[in-house]
Amino acid sequence: MNSPLEGIVGNATAERVLLHLYHYGEIHASAIAADFGMAVSQVVRQLERFERAGLVVAKLVGRSRLYQFDPRSPVATALKELVRVVYEGIPLRERQQIFAARRRPRLKGKPVIVSDD
């Protein structure tokens, strides 16, 4: 990606984690790792670093941790705004490729639309 955000946060893993947190709202480390073909341990280390800094919070869902920006932290709010600016600067086609995976279950009873292509 090579953006100003990477320069600010120090590395591409940190940038990818922040962009995923922004796009999905809350996410598992394994989902980020799968989307970028990275080791889960790299992503977990980065998320733990952000958690120690007070930028993200985690909650247990089953046996895994689900991360999100800390809504009570003014610094996290400012960082999220910076991430938004970078996110919106990524061309739509590239965003669709990066964030292609569906992370939320389909609403119960919602019909599946099949294209005629």
ZISULTA-V246781 format. One line per field, one symbol per residue. ss: DSSP state (a for helix, b for strand, c for the rest). Layout:
ss->???
This chain:
ss->cccaaaaaaccaaaaaaaaaaaaacbbbaaaaaaaacccaaaaaaaaaaaaacccbbbbbbccbbbbbbccccaaaaaaaaaaaaaaaaccaaaaaaaccccccccccccccccccc
